[in-house]
Amino acid sequence: MKLGLKPLVTVAVGASALLGATAQCPDYTTFSQSPQGNPSTGPLALPYMRPSLACRTFNSTAVEKVISDMKARLKDPDLARLFENTFPNTLDTTVKYFNATENLAFIITGDITAQWLRDTANQFAHYHTLLATDKELATLVKAVINNEARYVSQYPYCGAFQPPPESGLAPSHNDWADGVTVNPPVDNRTVFECKYEIDSLCGFLKLSRSYYQATKDSSFMNSNWFAAVDQIFRVIEEQSQSTFDDDFNLVSFYNWTGGNGALSPAVPNAGNGEPKLYTGLVGTHHRPSDDLSTFAFLVPANAMLSVELTHLADVLEATKQAQNISQLARNFSSIIKQAIWDTTIVDNIFAYETNGFGGRYVMDDANVPSLLSLPYLGFLNKTHPAYVATRKLLLSRKNPYFAAGKTFSGIGGPHVDAWNPWPMSQISAIFGTDDDEEIMRSLYLVANNTHGLGLIHESISIYDGSYTRPWFAWANSYFAEMLLDLAQRKPHLIFKDGKPYTPGK
């Protein structure tokens, strides 16, 4: 296959960064659609899908050591190859711009040249244990946080952004934003897409606290960061309110319209979405899949928000900063958590969305935060009876977005269609159980369905095995994160010696 060549990255500072920034390298979207390198020695014969060293967008010796450690321990050479491909994928392919002096980094999501707050947090989640020992990797993450803080402080209702002007990278055109009116207005030279998703703000908080937990370095908490946190609380306060006040005046702080010829569908009620009644939960217009919410109170996103607000308070208290914000974070976390337990469960089953009027949508979407991922999010224990009951329902026909074919099954969502479940859902299922048989079944459903390419895709058809998105960094990172979880929690399932392994230790 003839591969298109392109410059790799605009700026890279530091010895760990790209070794040949001017190298002409294959476009990874094209590269990832056909097998590369020598196959693994297992029955799946999975190809080696990493770019050459000169074409990687960031290089970390700590990451390479983890790959070497895991390959030596994993008893299945196909799983070893999957880890080898997926664990470094974010650093290999998505660091579009990095300048340590400017404290700025721009991370793309994969085959879309934009930085999603949610995706970036998840793309880096499996590197956190390495930040204390790899100073340049830590510097990169700190630069990501600072760039995101600038975005959030200016446009807290938006979730996907263009490159920072310092990068010299041209903004991308988003066809799906054409014909869409957003209020408050946005500048599309800065904003790629302004769908309001509360989990995007959670992603920023998660990346921030994970950096601090790993490094104990509080220098990321600069004026940009505190301005972003202030805006997050503004959004929480605004979006927890009812649609109407006591006199039936419309309460609208944000609206987003589609339709009228736009590729994006219309949002009801003049872009304000379905009405909601105060419960203590925080409303959102769109889901983590970027699809429109049916009801405003997205339960797993609120669960994540409650968890991350508690972490925020912990970090502020540990660094002896902003005591007023710390207390506010704990108050909101408590209110949201109580509202989830009080208003979203019926017969021990969590709803995916509610509206405060008694409306419930019982389903799940593969994208995290999801109901299936509640233990991964840190909201509850995987043995909690309500989670066990909900999980059983979600992984069955009672979930409208569960689908099963001869070779693959799982949870999907309306982002693609009802018969294209996502491997991400099976990864969440592994985080949500201690049952060895369930873990291995889910693990090999994913491993056996990479279309022979050794990368984790967005979705897979239950009819013909076709897939969407050849280059989806979040899914690759999530898979590697799950294998590292099993390396500590269930080493006997995947390792030759059955002994636990923790990166960086």
Disulfide bonds with the S-S distance in Angstrom:
Cys25-Cys55 2.05
Cys158-Cys194 2.04
